[in-house]
Amino acid sequence: MKKVYYLKTCSTCIRILKDLNLSSNFTLQDIKTENITTTQLEDMKVLAGSYEALFNKRAKLYKELDLKNKPLEENDYKDYILEHYTFLKRPVIIADDCIFIGNSKKVVEAAKVKLS
């Protein structure tokens, strides 16, 4: 499977997609208009190792709900991601058995190396 979960309104996601030249080889899913399914999230979790690894702790909603001061468990991370797209760290790039999560330079460089 070759898939990217992203936001088409996010300039960082668009820049990374363009930089990696993924649009022709990958299925793109705009998570704002097409919600992530439980099965998709579970598949991501298998590759990522945990729901927490997929969870965006920099989301505005994370701060608004004061989640930093609440004890969250794996199922909580899963539920929040399924509840609102903003809680998924993005982009999430899946290439067969590899997953790249987020937009840090380290992650993008690793994706470049693996996908080129």
C-alpha contacts under 8 A as a table, 3 or more apart, distances in Angstrom:
res1	aa1	res2	aa2	distance
1	M	94	I	6.94
1	M	95	A	5.95
1	M	96	D	4.80
2	K	25	N	7.25
2	K	26	F	4.98
2	K	27	T	6.30
2	K	93	I	7.65
2	K	94	I	5.46
2	K	95	A	4.54
2	K	96	D	6.03
3	K	26	F	5.07
3	K	27	T	4.65
3	K	28	L	5.88
3	K	29	Q	7.53
3	K	93	I	5.98
3	K	94	I	5.18
3	K	95	A	6.70
4	V	26	F	6.67
4	V	27	T	6.24
4	V	28	L	4.91
4	V	29	Q	6.12
4	V	91	P	6.71
4	V	92	V	5.59
4	V	93	I	4.51
4	V	94	I	6.24
5	Y	28	L	6.23
5	Y	29	Q	4.97
5	Y	30	D	6.15
5	Y	31	I	6.22
5	Y	90	R	6.94
5	Y	91	P	5.61
5	Y	92	V	5.06
5	Y	93	I	6.55
6	Y	10	C	7.87
6	Y	13	C	6.21
6	Y	28	L	7.35
6	Y	29	Q	6.27
6	Y	30	D	5.19
6	Y	31	I	5.94
6	Y	90	R	5.75
6	Y	91	P	4.69
6	Y	92	V	6.68
7	L	10	C	5.28
7	L	13	C	6.54
7	L	14	I	7.97
7	L	29	Q	7.98
7	L	30	D	5.01
7	L	31	I	5.95
7	L	32	K	6.36
7	L	90	R	7.70
7	L	91	P	7.56
8	K	11	S	7.60
8	K	13	C	7.18
8	K	14	I	6.61
8	K	30	D	5.96
9	T	14	I	7.98
10	C	13	C	5.36
10	C	14	I	6.37
11	S	14	I	5.06
11	S	15	R	6.02
12	T	15	R	5.09
12	T	16	I	6.19
12	T	103	N	7.46
13	C	16	I	5.19
13	C	17	L	6.18
13	C	90	R	7.07
13	C	91	P	5.85
13	C	103	N	7.56
14	I	17	L	5.11
14	I	18	K	6.12
15	R	18	K	5.13
15	R	19	D	5.94
16	I	19	D	4.91
16	I	20	L	6.02
16	I	103	N	7.68
16	I	108	V	7.37
17	L	20	L	5.23
17	L	21	N	5.77
17	L	22	L	5.63
17	L	23	S	6.70
18	K	21	N	4.85
18	K	22	L	6.90
18	K	23	S	7.57
20	L	111	A	7.83
20	L	112	K	6.15
20	L	115	L	7.84
21	N	24	S	7.48
22	L	25	N	5.67
22	L	26	F	5.78
23	S	26	F	5.56
23	S	27	T	7.30
23	S	28	L	7.09
24	S	27	T	7.98
29	Q	34	E	6.67
30	D	33	T	5.74
30	D	34	E	5.89
31	I	34	E	5.04
31	I	35	N	5.23
31	I	36	I	6.28
31	I	85	Y	6.06
32	K	35	N	6.37
32	K	85	Y	6.18
35	N	82	L	7.84
35	N	85	Y	7.16
36	I	40	Q	6.26
36	I	41	L	6.65
36	I	82	L	6.54
36	I	85	Y	7.61
37	T	40	Q	5.14
37	T	41	L	6.26
37	T	82	L	7.26
38	T	41	L	5.15
38	T	42	E	6.07
38	T	82	L	7.07
39	T	42	E	5.04
39	T	43	D	6.13
40	Q	43	D	5.11
40	Q	44	M	6.27
41	L	44	M	5.01
41	L	45	K	6.14
41	L	78	K	7.72
41	L	82	L	7.91
42	E	45	K	4.96
42	E	46	V	6.36
43	D	46	V	5.27
43	D	47	L	6.72
44	M	47	L	5.30
44	M	48	A	5.97
44	M	54	L	7.96
44	M	99	I	7.63
45	K	48	A	4.88
45	K	49	G	5.45
45	K	50	S	5.15
45	K	51	Y	5.55
45	K	54	L	7.48
46	V	49	G	5.43
46	V	50	S	7.19
47	L	97	D	6.87
47	L	98	C	6.81
47	L	99	I	6.16
48	A	51	Y	7.51
48	A	53	A	6.33
48	A	54	L	7.16
48	A	99	I	6.60
49	G	53	A	7.17
50	S	53	A	5.45
50	S	54	L	7.15
50	S	74	E	7.10
51	Y	54	L	5.22
51	Y	55	F	6.34
51	Y	74	E	5.85
51	Y	75	N	7.76
51	Y	77	Y	5.72
51	Y	78	K	5.73
52	E	55	F	4.93
52	E	74	E	6.47
52	E	77	Y	5.88
52	E	78	K	7.95
53	A	101	I	7.90
54	L	88	L	5.79
54	L	89	K	5.49
54	L	101	I	6.73
55	F	77	Y	6.44
55	F	81	I	6.93
55	F	87	F	5.57
55	F	88	L	5.12
55	F	89	K	5.44
56	N	59	A	5.77
56	N	62	Y	7.94
56	N	86	T	7.31
56	N	87	F	4.89
56	N	88	L	5.36
56	N	89	K	4.43
56	N	90	R	7.93
57	K	62	Y	6.11
57	K	87	F	7.35
58	R	62	Y	6.76
58	R	63	K	7.63
59	A	62	Y	5.16
59	A	63	K	6.87
59	A	86	T	6.27
59	A	87	F	6.37
60	K	63	K	5.38
60	K	64	E	6.27
61	L	64	E	4.81
61	L	65	L	5.96
61	L	86	T	7.54
61	L	87	F	7.91
62	Y	65	L	5.44
62	Y	66	D	6.15
62	Y	67	L	5.57
62	Y	68	K	7.33
62	Y	87	F	7.59
63	K	66	D	4.89
63	K	67	L	6.50
63	K	68	K	7.19
64	E	67	L	7.89
66	D	69	N	5.93
66	D	70	K	7.19
67	L	70	K	5.05
67	L	71	P	7.81
67	L	72	L	7.74
68	K	71	P	7.84
72	L	76	D	5.67
72	L	77	Y	6.86
73	E	76	D	5.20
73	E	77	Y	6.52
74	E	77	Y	5.23
74	E	78	K	6.33
75	N	78	K	4.95
75	N	79	D	6.04
76	D	79	D	5.10
76	D	80	Y	6.13
77	Y	80	Y	5.26
77	Y	81	I	6.19
78	K	81	I	5.28
78	K	82	L	6.24
79	D	82	L	5.17
79	D	83	E	5.95
80	Y	83	E	4.91
80	Y	84	H	6.21
80	Y	87	F	6.45
81	I	84	H	5.53
81	I	85	Y	6.04
81	I	86	T	7.37
81	I	87	F	4.89
81	I	88	L	5.60
82	L	85	Y	6.89
84	H	87	F	6.09
85	Y	88	L	5.78
86	T	89	K	7.58
89	K	92	V	7.01
89	K	101	I	6.45
89	K	102	G	5.26
90	R	101	I	6.24
90	R	102	G	4.53
90	R	103	N	6.56
91	P	100	F	7.91
91	P	101	I	6.15
91	P	102	G	5.19
91	P	103	N	6.56
92	V	99	I	6.99
92	V	100	F	5.70
92	V	101	I	4.62
92	V	102	G	6.21
93	I	99	I	5.65
93	I	100	F	5.05
93	I	101	I	6.53
94	I	97	D	7.22
94	I	98	C	5.76
94	I	99	I	4.57
94	I	100	F	6.52
95	A	98	C	5.22
95	A	99	I	6.44
95	A	115	L	7.87
100	F	107	V	6.17
100	F	108	V	7.63
100	F	110	A	7.88
100	F	111	A	6.43
101	I	107	V	6.87
102	G	107	V	6.83
102	G	108	V	8.00
103	N	107	V	6.44
103	N	108	V	6.24
104	S	107	V	5.33
104	S	108	V	6.26
105	K	108	V	5.15
105	K	109	E	5.98
106	K	109	E	5.25
106	K	110	A	6.17
107	V	110	A	5.10
107	V	111	A	6.19
108	V	111	A	5.05
108	V	112	K	6.15
109	E	112	K	4.95
109	E	113	V	6.26
110	A	113	V	5.21
110	A	114	K	6.19
111	A	114	K	5.13
111	A	115	L	5.76
112	K	115	L	5.34
112	K	116	S	5.77
113	V	116	S	5.65
